[in-house]
Amino acid sequence: MGVLWDKLKEVAGSVLPIAGLILLWHWTWAPLSDELLVRCGIGTLLVIVGLAIFHVGVEIGIVPIGTHLGRAMTRYGKIALVAVSGLVVGLAIATAEPNLRIYGAQVEAMTGGLVTEMTLVYAVATGVALLLAVGLYRIVRSVALKYILVATYALVALCSVLVPTEFIAISFDASGAVTGAMSVPFLLALAAGVAQFKSADSVASEEDSFGLVGLVSAGAFLGVLLMVLVTGQGSFLDQVQMTEAAASSGMWETIRGLVPQTMWEVLLSILPIAVLFYLAHRKALAVHPSELRRIQAGLIYTYIGLVIFMVGVNFGFNRAGYEVGSQLGSLGSPWILVGSGLVLGLVVILAEPAVTPLIHQIEDMTGGYVPGRLVLISLSLAVGGAVALSMLRMVVPGLALWHILLVGYGIALTLAFVVPPLFVGMAFDSGSVASGPMAATFVLSFAGGAARHYPGADIFLDGLGVIAVITVVPIVVLQLLGLLFKLKARRKSS
């Protein structure tokens, strides 16, 4: 209970600033209804409790499973086994990720069914599976991450030129949705397990432990772009008639519908991981009974915590984000909208459930050389700038999403050849982690509401793409942090 209490206090300090920000908007430019304020209060409490339980479950369940599976994949030294395992795990993780299902449903609703939820899910899963296999092969063969990234993003750039503009935003947002609360801790541990087992070199192991999440994220938007090219899907902007979002149902009706749906979706997200671990345990691992019981308890904690967290986000924060964004957008003030986006980004990253596992892994793998607090501050500044940039797209005519992504990824890939390899993988993983369930729900809803009501903005071209920007800016910022570390080490040695 002591561990859970410590987690509750830690999580409360991360989530309460978001609730405080919603209240500040309520008292100034975006007054909310009493019912919505009550929902936000209940949602905040559920998010705090759910995140605390989830973090405990991740530490004693998901992380050990990922590490064990990573070691099992490389135990026999067969590249084919590693590649096939990567394909299977990638398909399982992507198709079951709750965030991706939520985002897919949003896209289906926004496109009037022209792009269905499961079409998007299967396209993303295919790309994730392929890039996960490539990522595991890279670790085993010790291929430099920067070369894989350059090749992948060159292919993405080529595909982006050939598809309708709106699909660029959809594909990049989908990449953020698939790297959610469930998949990121597992993939981080999987990479660490493979890297530690195959390499006796601690430095090489540290470098190889990062980058897999970033590659999986790239696989997601590559999968969507390839799906568009294969199916010949054209632009749908002139085919969809957007209507105002329907009013939400009553609180208790919402809860009755949301809880069983969330329980089922989270069960689907955990079940593939549990089954894969059980099969590996029976065939190759033979985990000690005491550790096995601890992992089983961790899976239960993870399930309960993620259900509570997702219910809290969708019940209390999702609709609030849309309403606040709508009212701020309707004011027509670029300064208020961009400034609000900046502040929102600064605080929302604190509540992303996958940020804590990433920071712990960075500290563990570097022996404290890269302080977790410094990484968190860097991520907060990066996401603040990213959301502000997304709001800037609405207020500056001619500023398109591809302008930001082209510059951002151009800088990121250039820095990959300059900064230490450890920071390359760390940065690309951080970009994926930053675009978790809070971004996929609250921030995306905020952007959609603002784009619908800001004069001259387009809900498709300006409302979508915020997750894509949240993904790329942290990559640049974390690599710049790595450059500072490199310069600092050079000064000490001279």
Secondary structure in CASP SS format (residue, H / E / C, confidence):
PFRMAT SS
TARGET T0000
AUTHOR 0000-0000-0000
METHOD secondary structure of the structure
MODEL  1
M C 1.00
G H 1.00
V H 1.00
L H 1.00
W H 1.00
D H 1.00
K H 1.00
L H 1.00
K H 1.00
E H 1.00
V H 1.00
A H 1.00
G H 1.00
S H 1.00
V H 1.00
L H 1.00
P H 1.00
I H 1.00
A H 1.00
G H 1.00
L H 1.00
I H 1.00
L H 1.00
L H 1.00
W H 1.00
H H 1.00
W H 1.00
T C 1.00
W C 1.00
A C 1.00
P C 1.00
L C 1.00
S C 1.00
D H 1.00
E H 1.00
L H 1.00
L H 1.00
V H 1.00
R H 1.00
C H 1.00
G H 1.00
I H 1.00
G H 1.00
T H 1.00
L H 1.00
L H 1.00
V H 1.00
I H 1.00
V H 1.00
G H 1.00
L H 1.00
A H 1.00
I H 1.00
F H 1.00
H H 1.00
V H 1.00
G H 1.00
V H 1.00
E H 1.00
I H 1.00
G H 1.00
I H 1.00
V H 1.00
P H 1.00
I H 1.00
G H 1.00
T H 1.00
H H 1.00
L H 1.00
G H 1.00
R H 1.00
A H 1.00
M H 1.00
T H 1.00
R C 1.00
Y C 1.00
G C 1.00
K C 1.00
I H 1.00
A H 1.00
L H 1.00
V H 1.00
A H 1.00
V H 1.00
S H 1.00
G H 1.00
L H 1.00
V H 1.00
V H 1.00
G H 1.00
L H 1.00
A H 1.00
I H 1.00
A H 1.00
T H 1.00
A H 1.00
E C 1.00
P H 1.00
N H 1.00
L H 1.00
R H 1.00
I H 1.00
Y H 1.00
G H 1.00
A H 1.00
Q H 1.00
V H 1.00
E H 1.00
A H 1.00
M H 1.00
T C 1.00
G C 1.00
G C 1.00
L C 1.00
V C 1.00
T C 1.00
E H 1.00
M H 1.00
T H 1.00
L H 1.00
V H 1.00
Y H 1.00
A H 1.00
V H 1.00
A H 1.00
T H 1.00
G H 1.00
V H 1.00
A H 1.00
L H 1.00
L H 1.00
L H 1.00
A H 1.00
V H 1.00
G H 1.00
L H 1.00
Y H 1.00
R H 1.00
I H 1.00
V H 1.00
R H 1.00
S C 1.00
V C 1.00
A C 1.00
L H 1.00
K H 1.00
Y H 1.00
I H 1.00
L H 1.00
V H 1.00
A H 1.00
T H 1.00
Y H 1.00
A H 1.00
L H 1.00
V H 1.00
A H 1.00
L H 1.00
C H 1.00
S H 1.00
V H 1.00
L H 1.00
V C 1.00
P C 1.00
T H 1.00
E H 1.00
F H 1.00
I H 1.00
A H 1.00
I H 1.00
S H 1.00
F H 1.00
D H 1.00
A H 1.00
S H 1.00
G H 1.00
A H 1.00
V H 1.00
T C 1.00
G C 1.00
A C 1.00
M C 1.00
S H 1.00
V H 1.00
P H 1.00
F H 1.00
L H 1.00
L H 1.00
A H 1.00
L H 1.00
A H 1.00
A H 1.00
G H 1.00
V H 1.00
A H 1.00
Q H 1.00
F H 1.00
K H 1.00
S C 1.00
A C 1.00
D C 1.00
S H 1.00
V H 1.00
A H 1.00
S H 1.00
E H 1.00
E H 1.00
D H 1.00
S C 1.00
F C 1.00
G C 1.00
L H 1.00
V H 1.00
G H 1.00
L H 1.00
V H 1.00
S H 1.00
A H 1.00
G H 1.00
A H 1.00
F H 1.00
L H 1.00
G H 1.00
V H 1.00
L H 1.00
L H 1.00
M H 1.00
V H 1.00
L H 1.00
V H 1.00
T H 1.00
G C 1.00
Q C 1.00
G C 1.00
S C 1.00
F C 1.00
L C 1.00
D C 1.00
Q C 1.00
V C 1.00
Q C 1.00
M C 1.00
T C 1.00
E C 1.00
A C 1.00
A C 1.00
A C 1.00
S C 1.00
S C 1.00
G C 1.00
M H 1.00
W H 1.00
E H 1.00
T H 1.00
I H 1.00
R H 1.00
G H 1.00
L H 1.00
V H 1.00
P H 1.00
Q H 1.00
T H 1.00
M H 1.00
W H 1.00
E H 1.00
V H 1.00
L H 1.00
L H 1.00
S H 1.00
I H 1.00
L H 1.00
P H 1.00
I H 1.00
A H 1.00
V H 1.00
L H 1.00
F H 1.00
Y H 1.00
L H 1.00
A H 1.00
H H 1.00
R H 1.00
K H 1.00
A H 1.00
L H 1.00
A C 1.00
V C 1.00
H C 1.00
P H 1.00
S H 1.00
E H 1.00
L H 1.00
R H 1.00
R H 1.00
I H 1.00
Q H 1.00
A H 1.00
G H 1.00
L H 1.00
I H 1.00
Y H 1.00
T H 1.00
Y H 1.00
I H 1.00
G H 1.00
L H 1.00
V H 1.00
I H 1.00
F H 1.00
M H 1.00
V H 1.00
G H 1.00
V H 1.00
N H 1.00
F H 1.00
G H 1.00
F H 1.00
N H 1.00
R H 1.00
A H 1.00
G H 1.00
Y H 1.00
E H 1.00
V H 1.00
G H 1.00
S H 1.00
Q H 1.00
L H 1.00
G H 1.00
S H 1.00
L C 1.00
G C 1.00
S C 1.00
P H 1.00
W H 1.00
I H 1.00
L H 1.00
V H 1.00
G H 1.00
S H 1.00
G H 1.00
L H 1.00
V H 1.00
L H 1.00
G H 1.00
L H 1.00
V H 1.00
V H 1.00
I H 1.00
L H 1.00
A H 1.00
E C 1.00
P C 1.00
A C 1.00
V H 1.00
T H 1.00
P H 1.00
L H 1.00
I H 1.00
H H 1.00
Q H 1.00
I H 1.00
E H 1.00
D H 1.00
M H 1.00
T H 1.00
G C 1.00
G C 1.00
Y C 1.00
V C 1.00
P C 1.00
G H 1.00
R H 1.00
L H 1.00
V H 1.00
L H 1.00
I H 1.00
S H 1.00
L H 1.00
S H 1.00
L H 1.00
A H 1.00
V H 1.00
G H 1.00
G H 1.00
A H 1.00
V H 1.00
A H 1.00
L H 1.00
S H 1.00
M H 1.00
L H 1.00
R H 1.00
M H 1.00
V H 1.00
V C 1.00
P C 1.00
G C 1.00
L C 1.00
A C 1.00
L H 1.00
W H 1.00
H H 1.00
I H 1.00
L H 1.00
L H 1.00
V H 1.00
G H 1.00
Y H 1.00
G H 1.00
I H 1.00
A H 1.00
L H 1.00
T H 1.00
L H 1.00
A C 1.00
F C 1.00
V C 1.00
V C 1.00
P C 1.00
P H 1.00
L H 1.00
F H 1.00
V H 1.00
G H 1.00
M H 1.00
A H 1.00
F H 1.00
D H 1.00
S H 1.00
G H 1.00
S H 1.00
V H 1.00
A H 1.00
S C 1.00
G C 1.00
P H 1.00
M H 1.00
A H 1.00
A H 1.00
T H 1.00
F H 1.00
V H 1.00
L H 1.00
S H 1.00
F H 1.00
A H 1.00
G H 1.00
G H 1.00
A H 1.00
A H 1.00
R H 1.00
H H 1.00
Y C 1.00
P C 1.00
G C 1.00
A C 1.00
D C 1.00
I H 1.00
F H 1.00
L H 1.00
D H 1.00
G H 1.00
L C 1.00
G C 1.00
V H 1.00
I H 1.00
A H 1.00
V H 1.00
I H 1.00
T H 1.00
V H 1.00
V H 1.00
P H 1.00
I H 1.00
V H 1.00
V H 1.00
L H 1.00
Q H 1.00
L H 1.00
L H 1.00
G H 1.00
L H 1.00
L H 1.00
F H 1.00
K H 1.00
L H 1.00
K H 1.00
A H 1.00
R H 1.00
R H 1.00
K H 1.00
S H 1.00
S C 1.00
END
